[in-house]
Amino acid sequence: MQFQPCGIRSPNVRYPYPMGEMKRANARENDDRQRDRFASTLVIAAAIICAVRLARDDISRPSPRLFAAVADSVSLATTILRKVVGR
């Protein structure tokens, strides 16, 4: 069996140790993917809550009531998501 220094690869050479899995990088990718999924879920939930709360109001112009409803909806959606996920 031939051994070559790291970094030099040949298809005909066998290595004494199998290539290891990059567990830390894979875990980080999974965390990033999960965080992105939760962020999009949060946006959708907040939009639905806000739409229900403002269904009969005039929202053609920005107003303090509109901003308050959006902030409350985001807060409520965040609380619900934390309860569901268990964080």
Secondary structure, DSSP 8 states (H G I E B T S, - for coil): -----TT---TT---SS-----HHHHHHHHHHHHHHHHHHHHHHHHHHHHHHHTTTS--SS--HHHHHHHHHHHHHHHHHHHHHHT-
